[in-house]
Amino acid sequence: MQIERREVLRYLGYKGQEINEELDNKISEAISICEKLVQPKSIVKRYKLDKENRMLGGTTLHLKGDVIWKHLEKCSEVYLIAGTLGFDIEKRIARAFKEDATLAVILDSAATAAIESYLDDVEKSFPEKDLRWRFSCGYGDWPIEQQKEICNLLNTPKEIGVFCSSAYMLTPQKSVTAIVGIVDER
């Protein structure tokens, strides 16, 4: 996992504005704090796709929406992934909001860059090289409500300490669930 400065800036909405020394130092501080506090964990399971019934084979999970199926049209298998940075970074971000709102916003962006980088690394460990990009509930017409079903399938509370609320939000907040399609060999 690499927390890249350009990614932190991207999540901050940077569009080429000048960055003064104070802000530059806060970005460095946020990256350093994040690197010390994150405790990345993930769980991955592989499933066959049952395209006829629009579900994950061997499960009761019906993948709802058309966009997810278009995304997976050249795939017959997928990986379900859940990843998290843990609660320590979340607690530090909350504390920063009370002490230094600027640092808190930058720290939040650094943590977002960290979870994405971590999941990139998880994907790089897959033996297949022809994969569809990570696709999460809430993209397009894939209902966010299915996030709870994915957490249940992966047993995220027990396996990595990730919980899905009744509003389908994940805690810790710097957590992600996603599906990655394995493109069929031609």
TARA-V613882 format. One record per helix or strand of 2 or more residues. SS is the DSSP state (~ for helix, > for strand). FROM is the first residue (numbers start at 1). TO is the last residue. Records with the same first field share a line. If there is no record, write none. Layout:
# TARA-V613882
SS->FROM-TO, FROM-TO
This chain:
# TARA-V613882
~->5-11, 21-37, 67-71, 87-99, 101-124, 146-154, 156-160
>->41-50, 55-56, 75-84, 163-164, 170-171, 175-183
